[in-house]
Amino acid sequence: MKKLVKWVIRIVVLLVILIGLAVLFRGKIVRSVMEKQIFAQTGMRATIGSVDIGINRPVIRIESLRIYNPPGFDDSRFVDIPEIYVEYDRSALVSRKLHLRLVRFHLADMNVVENASGKTNVKYLLDKQKESEAKAEKKGKPALEFVGIDTLQLQLDQARFRSLKNPGRNRDIKLGINEELKNVKSAKDLTGLIMQVMLKNGADFVGFGIEAAAETVKGAIEEGGGAVEKTGKKLLDTLTSPLKKKQ
């Protein structure tokens, strides 16, 4: 569950980067360029059904985005994203800032896979991200500075955990989340907001320890993002305890 939360967030952040590229290159970018960028960032093959970039309106729509697991993690998809819709602020681009007025993000399916050696595709992605971050630091500041999302409409349908090492740990999670988040200013903000959304939808996590964590987190949600962040480690340890017992 800890990895699931982190990677829902990481996927959204990655897509913000890709949206930034689309905004920056507008009329020049094509599907193949975005697919190559995803591979460069994640080491995973991607396919995109269509990319529509508004000419008269600052709008981008990406449809049927699928990212596939790397070799050694079976041939399944890592994520299936039917739609990403973005309305961005043109005036902010003058100052090289990426301000998104509206993002509609639909994650239909996410598959976390543990290979026969005990390494997950999530760990694989973490390693790739570290490599990408190291390269980015050498090149200097990014082309665009992300300054926030006014409205994020987030739909998360389902997630699965599959172990090739120990199939007895396999789990299916019905997320059933359809929420609207306001004023997301950073990845840190996004972490707290998504944590609150997932807790509010706790009924969908029966058997994953969410019930035991409910009272622990109740006060943190009421106090805001800072408290959520402080309570996060204790919460996530509780959420992952059922899986740890099966190892």
N, C-alpha and C positions, 0 to 999 in steps of 0.2 A: 504493500500500500504506500509506503514511504516513497518508493521508486516511482509508483504510479503518479502520485501528486507532483513530484519533481518533474516528471517528463511530460505531463500535461502542460505544465508551466513552460518547460524548455521548448516544447513544440510551438507554443504561442509566441515565445520570444524569437525563435528561429524564423517564424513566418513574418514577424514584424521586420526582421532584417531583409527578408526577401521582398516584402512590400516596399521597403525603402529603396531597394534596387530597381523595382518596377517604376516607382515614382521618379527616381533619378534619371532613368533612361527612357521613360515613357514610350514614345513611338518606336524606339529602336529594339526594345526587348521582345523576345519571342519565347515560346514554350521551351525550346531546347536550351536556351540560355539559363532559364530558371531551373531546369532539371539538372544542368551541370553545376549550378551554384549549390543546390541541395546536396549533390554528391560530394562537392568540395567541403561542405560544412559537416556532413554526417558520415561520409563513406558508404552511403546507402543509395541504391538505384531508386529513381523516382520517375513517375509518369504523371503528366498533367493533361486532362481532357481539353481544357480551353483556358485562355487568358484573354480577357477583354479589358482594354484600357480606354477610358472615356477621352474623347477628343475635346468636346466642349464642356464637359463636366469633370471635376477631379475625382474620378471613380475608377476603381480596379476590381474586377471580379475574376477569381480563380475557381475553376470547377473541376471536380473529379481528380483531386490530388491524391496519389497513392505512393507511399514510400515503403520499400521492401527490405526485409531483413538481409544482412550480409551473409556470405557463405559460412556454414557451420551452425546456423541458427534456424534451420529448415527453410522452406521456400515460401513461407507465409508472408503476408503483408505486416509491416510494423504498424502503420496507421492508414486509415481510409478517411479522407476528408472531402466530403461532397462539395462544400462551398466555403470560400473565404471572400467576403465582400468588404470593401474599404472605401470610405470617403475621407480624403486627406485635405489638409489646409495648404493651398497654393502659396499664400503670402508668407508662411513660415519657411518655405523653401528658399526664399531670398536670403535668409540668414543661415542657410544650411541646417535647418532644423526639421525634424519629421514629427509633425503634429497630426494625429489621426482623429477626425471628428467622430467617425463611426466605424466599428469593425464588427462584422457578423461572422462568427467562426463556428463551424459545425464539424465536430469529430464524431464520426459514426462508429469507428472501431479502433481499438488499440491493442496490440499483442506484445506482451513482455515475454521473451523466451530465454530460458536458461539452457545453455548447450551441455553436451555430455561432460565437459570439463568443469562445469559449475559457474561459468561466466555468463552473464546475461547480456542481451543486446543493449540494455541500458548502460552497463559498464563499458561496453564497446563504444557507445556514443559519448560517454564521459571522456574517454581517452581521446577520441577524435576531436572533441570540443577543446580540450586542453591544447592540442596541437594547433588548432585553428586560432585560438586566442594568442598563443605564442607568436604565430606568424603575423597576426594583426598588430601586436604591440611593436614589432620590428618596423612595420610600415607606417606607424604613426596613428593619428586620430582617424576615426571613420569618416566616410564622405558625408554622412548625415548624422546629426545628433538626435536621438530619440527623446522627445519631451513630453509624450503622453498620449493617452487615448481618452476622449471625452466619454464615449459610450461603447462598451464591449458587450455584444450579445453572444453569449456562450452556450452552445448546445453540445453536451457530451452524452453519447448514447450507451456505449458499453466498453468494457475492457476485459482482457483475458491474461492469465498467467499460465505459461506452459513450460514444464521442466522436462528436458530430454534426459536428464540425469535421474530424476525421481518423479515419475508421472503421478505419484500419489499426492503431490503438492499442487497439482493443476487446479486452477480456480477460474470461474467466470463471475464477473461483476457487472450487474445491471446498474449503470450510473443514473440514467434517467434525469439528467440535469439540464434545465433550460432556464438560464438566468440572465439578467441584464446588470452589468457592473458599470459604475460611474467613476470618472476622474482617476483613471489608472495612470500614475505618473512615472512608474519605474517597474522593473522586474520584481523588486522587493514588495511594492504595493500589490502587484499581481499575485504574489505568493500568499499574502494575507487574505486577499479577497477570495481567491479560489479555495483556500482552506476553509473559510467561513461557509462558502457555498456547499462544499462537500460535507461539512458537518451538518448543515441544515437539512441536507438530503440523506441523513444518517440511516434512515430506514432501509435504504437500498444496500447497506453493508452488513447485513445480518451474518454473523459467523466470522467477521473479520475484526472483532474486538471493539467496534465503534460504540456499543452500548456502554461498555466499561469506561470509555473516555468521555462520555457525554457530560457528566457533572464536572469533570476536570476542566473542560473547555468552556462551559457555559458562561462563566464570569469573564473569560478572556474575550469572547465574542462581543459582550456588552461594552467592554472597555475600549475596544478598537484594535487597529492593526498592530500597535506596539505590543500589547499584551498577548495577542495571537502569536506574534513572533517569539516571545519569551516562553510561551507554553508549548510551542511547536514540537520541540524535541521529545518532551514527555508524552505528548499526544501520539506522535508517530511511533514511538516505542510500543505504546499500547496497541496501536492499530496493527503492527507487524507481529505481535506476540504469537498469534495462532500459527503463522507460517514458521516461526522460529522453533516452535515445539515439535513440528513435523520433520525438521531436518535431522 
